[in-house]
Amino acid sequence: MRARVSSGTRRTPAPSLPQINGAPHARHEIILGVDPSVRGTGFGIIRLAKPHPVVLVQGTIHCPAGWERSRCLARIAQELRDTLRKHKATVCVIEGLFYAQNLQTAIIMGEARGASLVSVAEAGLEIFEIAPRKVKQAIVGYGGAQKLAVAKMVQRMLHLPEPPEPDAADALALALAFAQESSRYTFAAPKKI
């Protein structure tokens, strides 16, 4: 028996990191969520902790209706840069593309998304996207949930004294959904950009 045990010892390889879309994925502790829009880009950074995640910062980057789009895009990029410098997120999750009925609206939303992505990419963060319906499904349990339902569930999950503004709530919901998805193996992993 001893001969069999001593001669048959094999080393098992160390477990590898989970894979998301073919790329190794480390467990991120500080997650930035971004809900892009030209007039109101929501953002939120959470830190994973026990017994529940903690909000480090959350808010909405508001741009007045009278501002030209280029000025709004510059403000979005700068505010996100400043936020990332202060809070050192390690990963970003952004709202996935949706299909707008109005082409002009889709283009404008794409511009806000682009300004957000540039700021995050400059900081060197990994970037993932999750479709809006999947976020609502993960947070509320229903993919067609209203903004108020999302805000109230985010308030409950993060133990906030009041619901966040709608755009900030959507950004925090993105961060929470990413934390849920990356903590387990799944066939529908967030898409890396």
C-alpha positions in Angstrom: 0.0 0.0 0.0 2.8 2.4 0.9 4.6 1.7 -2.3 1.5 2.4 -4.3 0.8 5.7 -2.4 4.3 7.0 -2.6 4.9 6.1 -6.2 1.5 7.2 -7.4 1.6 10.7 -6.0 0.6 13.2 -8.6 0.5 16.9 -8.3 -2.8 18.4 -9.3 -2.4 21.7 -11.1 -3.5 24.8 -9.4 -7.0 25.9 -10.3 -7.0 28.5 -13.1 -8.9 31.8 -13.1 -12.4 31.7 -14.4 -12.7 32.6 -18.0 -15.0 35.3 -19.3 -15.2 35.3 -23.1 -11.9 33.5 -23.4 -9.9 35.9 -21.2 -8.7 35.2 -17.7 -10.8 37.0 -15.2 -9.5 38.0 -11.8 -12.0 38.7 -9.1 -12.5 42.5 -9.0 -13.1 44.2 -5.7 -13.9 47.7 -6.9 -16.4 47.9 -9.7 -17.5 51.0 -11.7 -20.9 51.0 -13.4 -21.7 53.5 -16.1 -25.1 54.3 -17.7 -24.2 56.6 -20.5 -26.4 59.5 -21.8 -25.5 62.9 -23.2 -27.7 64.8 -20.7 -27.4 62.5 -17.7 -24.7 59.9 -17.5 -25.1 57.8 -14.3 -22.1 56.3 -12.5 -21.5 54.3 -9.4 -18.6 52.6 -7.8 -19.0 49.7 -5.3 -16.5 47.8 -3.3 -17.3 44.2 -2.6 -17.5 43.5 1.1 -19.2 41.3 3.7 -22.1 41.3 4.5 -23.0 43.4 1.5 -21.3 45.7 -1.1 -20.4 49.2 -0.1 -21.0 52.3 -2.3 -17.9 54.4 -2.7 -19.4 57.1 -4.9 -22.5 57.5 -7.1 -24.1 60.2 -9.0 -25.2 61.6 -12.4 -23.2 63.8 -14.7 -25.8 66.4 -15.7 -25.4 68.6 -18.7 -27.8 71.6 -19.3 -30.1 71.4 -22.3 -28.4 74.5 -23.8 -25.0 73.0 -24.0 -23.8 71.7 -27.4 -23.1 67.9 -27.5 -19.4 68.3 -27.8 -19.2 70.2 -24.5 -21.4 67.5 -22.8 -19.1 64.8 -24.1 -16.0 66.6 -22.8 -17.7 66.9 -19.4 -18.6 63.3 -19.2 -15.1 62.2 -20.0 -13.5 64.6 -17.5 -15.9 63.7 -14.6 -15.3 60.0 -15.1 -11.5 60.6 -15.2 -11.7 62.5 -11.9 -13.9 59.9 -10.3 -11.5 57.1 -11.4 -8.5 59.0 -10.0 -10.2 59.3 -6.6 -11.7 55.8 -6.2 -9.3 53.4 -8.1 -11.8 51.0 -9.7 -10.4 47.9 -11.2 -13.1 47.1 -13.7 -15.9 48.9 -15.5 -19.2 47.6 -16.6 -21.2 49.7 -19.0 -24.8 49.4 -20.3 -24.8 47.3 -23.5 -26.1 48.7 -26.7 -29.9 48.7 -27.2 -31.9 49.1 -30.4 -33.4 52.6 -30.6 -36.3 53.2 -32.9 -34.9 56.6 -33.7 -31.5 56.6 -35.5 -30.6 60.1 -34.3 -31.1 59.0 -30.7 -29.0 55.9 -31.2 -26.1 58.1 -32.6 -26.3 60.5 -29.7 -26.3 57.7 -27.1 -23.4 56.1 -28.9 -21.4 59.4 -28.6 -22.0 59.5 -24.8 -21.0 55.8 -24.6 -17.8 56.6 -26.6 -16.8 59.4 -24.3 -17.3 57.2 -21.3 -15.3 54.3 -22.8 -12.4 56.6 -23.7 -12.1 57.7 -20.0 -12.3 54.2 -18.7 -9.9 52.8 -21.3 -7.3 55.6 -20.5 -7.4 54.4 -16.9 -6.5 50.9 -18.0 -9.6 49.2 -16.7 -11.0 46.0 -18.1 -14.4 46.9 -19.6 -17.5 44.7 -19.9 -21.0 45.3 -21.1 -24.3 43.9 -19.9 -27.6 44.4 -21.8 -30.2 46.5 -19.9 -32.7 43.6 -19.8 -30.1 41.3 -18.2 -29.3 43.9 -15.6 -33.0 44.3 -14.7 -33.4 40.5 -14.6 -30.4 40.1 -12.3 -31.4 42.9 -9.9 -35.3 42.9 -9.9 -36.0 39.5 -11.3 -37.9 40.9 -14.3 -36.2 42.1 -17.5 -38.9 44.7 -18.2 -38.8 46.3 -14.7 -39.4 50.1 -14.4 -36.6 52.5 -13.3 -38.3 53.0 -9.9 -38.2 49.3 -9.2 -34.5 49.1 -10.1 -33.7 52.1 -7.9 -35.6 50.6 -4.9 -33.9 47.2 -5.2 -30.5 48.9 -5.5 -31.3 50.9 -2.4 -32.2 47.7 -0.6 -29.2 45.7 -1.8 -26.7 48.4 -0.9 -28.4 49.5 2.3 -28.8 53.1 1.2 -30.9 55.6 3.2 -32.8 56.5 0.1 -33.1 55.4 -3.6 -30.4 56.9 -5.8 -31.3 59.1 -8.8 -32.5 56.9 -11.7 -29.3 57.2 -13.8 -27.1 56.5 -10.8 -29.3 53.6 -9.8 -28.9 52.1 -13.2 -25.1 52.4 -13.0 -25.1 50.8 -9.5 -27.4 48.0 -10.8 -24.8 47.4 -13.6 -22.0 47.1 -11.0 -24.1 44.8 -8.8 -25.1 42.6 -11.8 -21.5 42.3 -12.8 -20.5 41.3 -9.2 -23.2 38.6 -9.3 -22.2 37.2 -12.7 -18.5 37.2 -12.0 -18.9 35.4 -8.7 -20.2 32.2 -10.4 -19.7 30.3 -13.5 -22.3 31.1 -16.1 -22.9 30.5 -19.8 -24.2 34.1 -20.2 -21.0 35.9 -19.0 -20.7 39.7 -19.4 -19.2 40.6 -22.8 -15.7 42.1 -22.7 -15.1 45.1 -24.8 
